[in-house]
Amino acid sequence: MKTAISLPDALFAAAEETAKSLGLRRSQLFAKALEEFISHHQKENITEKYNEIYTNNEIKQDTEEIVTILNLRELTKNDSW
């Protein structure tokens, strides 16, 4: 799909130089840059969602209980019962 965008002159010149040095057409460079930008921000969204999940008190309490149990197991592993 064709589109028109406005860029500052310095950014356009840098894009031209980068495309030439990578052996890409300018449109390929813009497409690749946009792909990488979107991918980066999608990963950030995933991290934010995980943060929301793990800040939920119920899950946090469950996690703390599991850690406590694992720590007790480690502390008592050499004890004879």
C-alpha positions as CSV (number, residue, x, y, z in Angstrom):
1,M,0.0,0.0,0.0
2,K,1.3,3.4,-0.8
3,T,1.2,6.2,1.7
4,A,2.6,9.7,2.1
5,I,4.3,11.0,5.2
6,S,6.1,14.1,6.2
7,L,9.5,13.9,7.7
8,P,12.0,16.5,8.9
9,D,14.8,16.9,6.4
10,A,17.5,15.6,8.6
11,L,15.5,12.4,9.3
12,F,14.9,11.9,5.6
13,A,18.5,12.3,4.8
14,A,19.5,9.9,7.5
15,A,17.0,7.4,6.2
16,E,18.4,7.7,2.7
17,E,21.9,7.1,3.9
18,T,20.9,4.2,6.0
19,A,18.9,2.6,3.2
20,K,21.9,2.9,0.8
21,S,24.3,1.5,3.4
22,L,22.0,-1.5,4.0
23,G,21.3,-2.1,0.3
24,L,17.6,-1.5,0.8
25,R,15.0,0.6,-1.0
26,R,13.8,3.5,1.1
27,S,10.3,2.0,1.3
28,Q,11.8,-1.2,2.6
29,L,13.7,0.6,5.3
30,F,10.6,2.5,6.4
31,A,8.5,-0.8,6.5
32,K,11.2,-2.6,8.5
33,A,11.6,0.3,10.9
34,L,7.8,0.5,11.5
35,E,7.7,-3.3,12.0
36,E,10.4,-3.2,14.6
37,F,8.8,-0.2,16.3
38,I,5.4,-2.0,16.5
39,S,7.0,-5.2,17.7
40,H,8.8,-3.4,20.5
41,H,5.7,-1.7,21.7
42,Q,3.7,-4.9,21.6
43,K,6.3,-6.5,23.9
44,E,5.9,-3.6,26.3
45,N,2.2,-4.2,26.4
46,I,2.7,-7.8,27.2
47,T,5.1,-6.8,30.1
48,E,2.4,-4.3,31.4
49,K,-0.2,-7.1,31.3
50,Y,2.1,-9.5,33.3
51,N,2.7,-6.7,35.8
52,E,-1.0,-6.2,36.2
53,I,-1.5,-9.9,36.8
54,Y,1.3,-10.3,39.2
55,T,0.3,-7.2,41.3
56,N,-3.0,-8.8,41.9
57,N,-3.0,-9.4,45.7
58,E,-4.4,-12.9,45.6
59,I,-1.7,-14.1,43.1
60,K,0.9,-12.2,45.1
61,Q,-0.1,-14.0,48.3
62,D,-0.2,-17.4,46.6
63,T,3.3,-16.7,45.2
64,E,4.6,-15.6,48.6
65,E,3.2,-18.9,50.1
66,I,4.9,-21.0,47.4
67,V,8.2,-19.2,48.0
68,T,7.9,-19.7,51.8
69,I,7.3,-23.4,51.2
70,L,10.2,-23.7,48.9
71,N,12.5,-21.9,51.3
72,L,11.4,-24.2,54.2
73,R,12.1,-27.2,52.0
74,E,15.6,-25.9,51.2
75,L,16.3,-25.1,54.9
76,T,15.1,-28.5,56.1
77,K,16.5,-30.7,53.2
78,N,19.2,-32.2,55.4
79,D,17.1,-32.7,58.5
80,S,16.2,-36.3,59.4
81,W,12.5,-36.8,60.1
